[in-house]
């Protein structure tokens, strides 16, 4: 998946209304989670992560979803699709495989200036 496709999908979610809506769901490891195309796209992005990061991202999403599902008031006030995408992709920059385009190396010099290595 190209970075622009992911970025465009994230931009659509970010600009969408944050009012809760009825979304299709599925069970993943016993936790009810949102099952929309953008969530499936985010899952496809992390499948190429290192096994540790892939599992970490899924655990983070599932833990958050389980906590939200346990509280009806909270579940009614959160955009579950936005929660899913942001928690799934929260460590996007930590993917350290050299072949992946998402990895960005940043260093801070002695004067506390940020530099991105090409």
N, C-alpha and C positions, 0 to 999 in steps of 0.2 A: 504494500500500500504506500502510495506516495505521501510525503509530508503534507503537501498542499491539500490532499483529500482529508487527512486527519484534521488539519488546521481549519478547513472550511466547516467540517462537521462540528468541531468544538466551538467555532464562532456562532454557528446556528443555535447550539444549545445555550451559549452564553447570552445571546440576544433574545432568546425565547422568554416568554413570560414565566416567571417563577411560581406561578400558581399551580398547585397540584392538579393533576388530571388523571383519569383512569387510563393506565397503561397496561399492555400485555405483560404477563409475568410467567415465570417458570421456576422450578425448584432446582437449585444447584447445591449439592451436598446438604440437602435438607433445609436450606434457607430459601425463602421466597424472594426472588430478585426480578428486576425489570428486564424484559426481553424485547428490546427494540433494535432497529438496524444500527443506530449509532453505538449502542452498548455492545452489540456483536462486533462492530468495527473496532472498538477500543480493545475488546478481547483479542481480536486478530492481531493487533499491533503488539501486544505483550506476549503472544505465543512465541515470538522470536527472541525474547529476552533470555538471559541466562536462567537456568532452572530456579535458582534461589529468588531472583527478582520476579519471575513469573508467579511463583507460588506466594511470595510476599504480597504482591499486588492483589491477587485473588483473595488471600486471607483478609487483607485490609478491607476490601469491598464487602466480603461476606460478614465480617464482624460488624461493620457499620450497618449493613442491611438487617442483620439480626437484632441489633439494638433498636433500630428504627421500627422494625416490625413489632417489637415488644411494647411499644408505646403508641397507642392510637392517635393521641393528640399530636405527637411529633410526626407521625407518618402522614397525617393530614396537612401538615404545614411545610413539608419539605418536597422539593422537586426531586423525585426519586431517580429520574433519568440523569439529571445533572450530578447528583450524588454518585451514581454508578460510574459515569465517565470520568469524573475528577478523581475518584479514589482508585479506579483502575489505572489511570495514567499518571498518578501522582509522582512516580519515580522515573518518569520518562528519560530524564537526563542522566540517570545512573547506569544506563545500559552501556557497558564498557566494551562491547564487541567492536573491533575496529571497522568492520564492514557496515555497521549501522550508522545511519545518517543523523540520528538524534543525539549522539554523544557530543558534548561540548566540553572542552577542557578550559577551565578558568583558573587563573592563578592571581594571587594578590602579592604585589611587590612590597618592599620595605616601607614605601610611602602610602601604603593602603590603597593603591590604585588597582582597579580590576583590569585584567588583560585576557582576551580570548585568544587562544592559540589557534591558528588556522588548521 
